[in-house]
């Protein structure tokens, strides 16, 4: 609800003092810092991460949007942009915010229980004005060490409902394709240990799919051509795992990604284990401290027909009749420790 519309229901005889008090209270409700605080304790639906967390590193990350009007006024705009969320191995704290008067509201939501998304409304921008909503967060990320004993870790026979989404196909990760299923069966044939099965898939991908800088394609194409971008190499590993009934998913970090696979311990409790498929070898561990932007690779976004592999930023809204066009700049930058 817009502040101007809310105040318009009051009669002109309402005193200036009462108007000021009401406006101040409304501003507090719409304050982005308040919105962040209300969302702080809401975490993605999650099983436990790798059981051994190590060193911590704090990095600043800036995210948001800047919108200006070109050729006339603009209005009725909504911008959405994913922001880092809390995970077992990561905690996020709001450090600073820049919100210009042109911004109507700033809020947050979870997309399918895993991606934290910043929502920004802009009622109107006049020519020469720029609407700015940018936050700076401090992200504390902990490294993860591999488990000391993997003998009791098994592929779940009856995975929890929340994990079953990581067994099917995703956009560009065709885990049910015949070639993928045949390759997965061939790799894990005659291997008894479930941990060793995942590691065999991991080593096969690293030995047979060349990581190269190129336009991303899909898991089947990368499997056939024996090469791919970091998304493709990671996607081949995930597709092969899922074809072998091992839950797996993408972890998106700035300018790259890695994978996680899911196994259960002797007590039947599930855990996620990271592995970096493209780049330096890291299986069942993550020795570095990259910022986690989002986890998963099959999202249904409100207002979009088809599922997406990654939740991108978006600007939507109806143009003002006879008005101009919005010029948008999305901000996403790692500022350092």
N, C-alpha and C positions, 0 to 999 in steps of 0.2 A: 504494500500500500504506500502510495506516495505521500510525502509530508504535506504538499500543497493541497491535495485532494482531501486529506483528513481534516485539515484546518478549515477548509471551505464550508464545512457543515455548521460551523459556529456562526451566530449572528454578529453583525458588525458591532453591536453594543458590548460584546465581550471585551473585558478590559485588556489593555496591553500587557499587564502583568500576568494575567492568566494565560494569555497567548504565549508569552515568553516561556513560562513554566512548562506548558504543554509541549512546545517545540523542543525544549531541552530534554524532556523525558523521551520524546520520540527519537531524538538524535541518539540517545543512549541505547535505545532498542536497536537502531540500525547501525550502530558503531561497529566497524569490522573487527575491532579488537574484542568486543563483546561476542560477536559471532564466532570468532576463533576460540575464545575461552569456552563457549558452550559446546564446541565441537571437540575440544581437546581430549576428552576422555572417551570419545567414540573411536574405536579402532577397527580395522578391517577384520572380517571373519577369518579366523586363522587357527591352524594347528600349530604345534610348537615348532620352532626352528631347530637348527642343529644344536645339540645339547651343550656344546662347549663353546662359549663365547670368549673372545680374547681381548686384545687391546682396543681402545676407543679413540676415535678422532672426530673432532668437531669441525664442520665446514659450513660456511654461509652460502645460502642459495637464494637468489632473487627471482621472483616470478610475478606476473601480472599483465596488465594491458594498458596501452595508451591509444586513445582514439581522438582524432581531430575531424572537423567537418570541412569538406572541400566543395566549393561551388554553391553553398547554401547551408541552412541549418539541417541537422540530422536529429533523429530521436527514436524512442521506442526500441532501443538496442539492448541486447543481452549478450554478454561474453562469458564463455566458460573455459576454464583452463585447469588441467590437472596440477596438483601440488603434492609435495612429499607428505607421506603419512607415517604414523607410528607403526613399527613392526617389532617383533621380539628382539631383533638385532639393531633397531634404529628408533631413536626418539627425536621428535621435532618440536622446536619451541619458536614462537613468534618473537622476533627481535625488533622489527621496525615495520612501519606501514606508511605509505603515501597515498592519501585519498583526496582528490580534488573536489570542489563543490559541485561539479557537474555530475558526479556519481550519485545515483539514487540509493543503491543498496549493495551490500557485499555479504554474501552468505556462503555456506559450504554444504556439500552433500556427499554421500558415498554412492558410487556407481557399482551396482551388483555386489556390494559388500566388500570391495577390495580397493577401489580407486577413489581417493579424496579429490573432489573437484571444487574449485572456487567459482562462484556464480556472481556476476557483476551486472547490474542494470544501470542504464544511462537514459533518463527521460528525455533530455534534449541537450544538444551541443550547437552553439551558434558559430558562425564563421569566425576564425581567429582564436577559438577556444580549443583546449585539449583536455579531455577527460582522462584522469590518471588514477589507476588503482593498482598499486604495486606493493607487495609485501616482501620482507626479507626474513628468512627463517634460519635458525641455527640447527643443523642436523648433526646429531651425535650418532655415529655409525661404529659398531663393534665388528671386529673380524671374527671369523668362525673357524675353529680347528676341527679336523676330522675325528670321528669317534675312535676311542682306543680299541674297542672290541666290536667287530662287525658280524660276528658269527650268529648272533641272535636276531639280526635284522632281516625281515622278510617282506615280500610283496604282499600287500593286503588282499586276502581272499574276498572279504566283503568290505570294501572301502566305505567310509562314511559318505553320506549323500553329498556333502560339500566338496568331497574330493573327486566325485565321479565326473564332474565337469572337466577334470584334467585327464580324462581317459579318451575322450572323443576327439574328432577333428576340430580344428580351429581355422580361421582364415589363413591360408598359405601354409598350414601345417596339416597335411592330409594323412593322418595316422591310420586311416582305414583303407588306404589305397593298396592294391594287390602287391605292387613292387615293394612298398614299405613293409608290409606284413611278411613277405617272403624273406626280405633281408634281415628283419629282426629275428625271425625263427632260425635263420642260418647262423647268426652271430651267437645266440645264447644256447645253441644246441650242445648238449652234453655238459653244460655247466650247472653244478649243483647249488652253490651259494648264490642267494639272491643279490647280495652286494656285488659279488663277482660278475653277475649277469649285467648289472648296470655299468660296471666299470668296463666290461668287454664292449658294450655298445659305445661308451665314451671313447675308448681307445680306437675302435674301428672308425668312428667318425673323424677323429683327429688324424688318423693315418690315411684315410681314403677321400676325404672331402677337403679340398684346398681352400683355405681362408684367403680371400682376395678382395680388394676394394672394387666394388661393382654395384650396379643397380640391383636392389633386392628383388628376388624372384619368389620361389616357393620351395618347399621341402622336396617334392617329387622331381622338379627340374634340377635342383642342386644334387640330388642323389644320382640322377642320370648323367649329368655333366661333370660330376665329381669336383665341383667348385661352387663357391657362393660367398656372399657378403656375411658379416657377422650374424645378421638376422637369419640367414639361410642355414649356416652351419649349426647355429643353436637350434633352429627349427628342425633340422634333420635328426639331431639327437633326441629332441622332445617327441617327434613323430615315431621314432623307433622304440623309445621307451613305452609310449602309449600302446603301440602295436603289440608289445610284450606284456600288457596289462600293468604297467608301472606308471602311476600318476606322475606327471611332469608338467612344468610350466615355464614361461619366460619371466625373467626379472629384468625390467628395463631400468637402465642407469644412463646418465648423460652421455650421449654419442655412442652408446653400445648396449649390450645386453649379455646376460649369462643365463644359466638354467638352474632349476631346482627339481629334485626328484623326491618322492615320498615313499618311505618304508615304515614298517611297524616294528617295535621292539618285542621282547619276549612277553611283556605284559599286555600286548595288543595296543599300545599307545603309539600314535603316528607322529613322525617327525619329518621336517623338510631338510634336505641336504643340498647345499649349493655346489655347482661345478661350472668352471669357466671353460667352454668348449673352444672358442676362438681366442687365441692369445696364449700366454704362458699357462702351462699345465697346472690345474688346481681342481682335483676331484674330491668331492665330499668336504670341501673346505673353501673358505674365501679369505685369503691372507690380507687382502687390501680393504679399503674403506670407502667404496663408491657409494654415492647417494642413491638410494632406492627411490625411483620416481613412481613406479607402479609394478604390480605383479599380476601375471595372467596374460592371455592372448586371445580371448574370445569374449568380447563385451557387447552387450546390447544397450545402446545409449538412448535415453528418452528423445523421441522426435526423429530417430533414424531407423530406417527399415531394416537394413542388413547389419549383422554383427561386425565389429571391427577388431583388428589385432591389437591396436594401441589406441588409447583415448587421447586424441589430439585436441588442441585448443580450437574454439569455434566462435564466430561472431554471427549473430542472427538478429532479425528485426525487420519491420516494414519501413519503407522509405516514406518520408514526409512529402506530400504532394507539392510539387514545385520546389522541393528542397534539394540539398546536395547529396553527396555520397560520403560515407565514413571512410577515413583512412586509418587503418589499424596496425599497430605494432605490438606483437606479443613479446613479453619480456621473459626470458628463461636463461639464467646465467649463474654459473658457479663463481662465487666471489673469493673463495679461498678459505683457509682456516683462521 
